[in-house]
Amino acid sequence: MGRKQRRLVLIGVAGAILFAAVGLMLVAFQDNIVFFNSPSDVVAGNLAPGKRIRLGGLVEDGSVERLDGTTVHFTVTDTAHEIKVVYSGLLPDLFREGQGVVTEGMLGADGIFVADTVLAKHDETYMPREVADALKEQGHWMGEEKPQ
């Protein structure tokens, strides 16, 4: 085998190993990638119960119910639809009614979202684009320019 042929075989083997590594990484990340969904997406029925998602929108006014020291029930809305959320844990300091929130967890078969992470946002500037666009369409947007 000549020098050029050995080099070509080496490049081919390295390319195959790289291709296999990238393929394995994509398969491994497939179940761990969590996409953002608005309450309208969830109500539309595009999600299977038990699938891990991020749910974002506004905390509906008058919906926060503190059951004990750490369990909280509240409703997330995009002003078109609402999803009831149950969260056990400490809420962020910025969490309050009428503010933006992103929750991460799973939708139960009963339609209640069980969150294990709650991220509160201090204004609409940091709100996901889908929720901000929905709020603009309905006239509830407080920001002046589109979120990035």
C-alpha positions in Angstrom: 0.0 0.0 0.0 1.4 3.3 -1.0 1.7 6.5 1.1 -1.3 8.2 -0.6 -3.5 5.1 -0.1 -2.6 4.9 3.6 -3.4 8.5 4.0 -6.7 8.1 2.2 -7.7 5.1 4.3 -6.7 7.0 7.5 -8.9 10.0 6.5 -11.8 7.7 5.7 -11.6 5.8 9.0 -11.3 9.1 10.9 -14.4 10.5 9.0 -16.4 7.3 9.8 -15.5 7.6 13.5 -16.4 11.2 13.6 -19.7 10.5 11.8 -20.6 7.7 14.2 -19.7 9.9 17.2 -21.9 12.8 16.0 -24.8 10.3 15.4 -24.5 8.8 18.8 -24.5 12.3 20.4 -27.7 13.3 18.5 -29.4 10.1 19.6 -28.4 10.7 23.2 -29.6 14.3 23.2 -32.9 13.5 21.4 -34.7 12.7 24.7 -33.0 15.5 26.7 -33.9 18.4 24.4 -36.8 20.3 25.9 -38.7 22.7 23.7 -40.8 25.7 24.8 -44.6 25.5 24.5 -47.3 28.0 25.2 -50.7 27.0 26.8 -52.3 27.2 23.3 -49.8 24.5 22.0 -50.6 22.3 25.0 -54.4 22.7 24.5 -54.1 22.0 20.8 -53.1 18.5 21.8 -49.7 18.3 20.1 -48.1 16.9 23.2 -48.3 13.5 24.8 -48.9 13.3 28.6 -45.7 12.4 30.5 -43.4 14.1 27.9 -41.0 16.7 29.5 -41.7 20.2 28.2 -41.2 23.9 29.1 -44.4 25.8 29.5 -44.3 29.6 29.4 -46.7 32.5 29.7 -48.2 34.8 32.3 -49.2 33.8 35.8 -53.0 34.5 35.7 -54.2 37.1 38.2 -55.9 35.5 41.2 -54.8 32.0 40.4 -51.9 31.5 42.9 -52.9 29.2 45.8 -50.4 28.2 48.4 -51.4 24.9 50.0 -48.6 24.5 52.5 -45.1 25.8 52.9 -43.8 24.6 49.6 -46.7 23.4 47.4 -48.2 26.0 45.1 -51.0 25.8 42.5 -51.3 28.5 39.8 -52.4 29.0 36.3 -50.2 29.9 33.3 -52.0 31.7 30.4 -51.1 33.2 27.0 -54.5 35.0 27.2 -56.0 32.6 24.8 -55.8 29.4 26.9 -54.8 28.4 30.5 -53.0 25.5 32.0 -53.1 24.7 35.7 -49.7 24.1 37.2 -48.6 22.4 40.5 -45.2 23.1 41.9 -43.5 21.9 45.0 -40.5 23.9 46.1 -39.3 27.4 46.7 -40.6 30.0 44.2 -38.2 32.6 42.8 -38.4 36.1 44.4 -39.8 37.6 41.2 -42.7 35.2 40.9 -46.0 37.0 41.1 -49.4 37.2 39.4 -49.4 39.0 36.1 -45.7 38.3 35.4 -44.0 36.1 32.9 -43.0 32.6 34.0 -41.4 29.6 32.4 -42.0 26.2 34.0 -40.3 22.9 33.2 -41.9 19.6 33.9 -44.5 17.1 32.6 -48.2 17.3 31.6 -50.2 14.8 33.5 -53.0 12.7 32.0 -55.5 14.9 33.9 -54.3 18.0 32.1 -52.5 19.5 35.1 -48.8 20.5 34.5 -46.5 19.2 37.3 -43.5 21.5 37.3 -40.2 20.7 38.9 -38.6 24.1 37.9 -40.1 27.6 37.9 -38.2 30.5 36.3 -39.8 34.0 36.9 -39.2 36.8 34.5 -39.3 40.5 35.7 -40.8 41.8 32.5 -41.9 40.9 29.0 -38.5 41.8 27.5 -37.2 38.3 28.4 -40.3 36.5 27.4 -40.1 33.7 24.7 -41.0 35.0 21.3 -44.1 32.8 20.9 -45.7 34.2 24.1 -44.8 37.8 23.3 -46.2 37.5 19.8 -49.5 36.0 21.2 -49.7 38.9 23.7 -49.1 41.5 21.0 -51.9 40.0 18.8 -54.3 40.2 21.8 -53.2 43.7 22.8 -51.7 42.8 26.1 -48.0 43.5 25.2 -46.3 46.1 27.4 -42.9 46.2 25.7 -42.0 48.6 22.9 -39.9 46.3 20.7 -39.9 42.7 19.8 -37.9 40.3 22.0 -34.8 38.8 20.6 
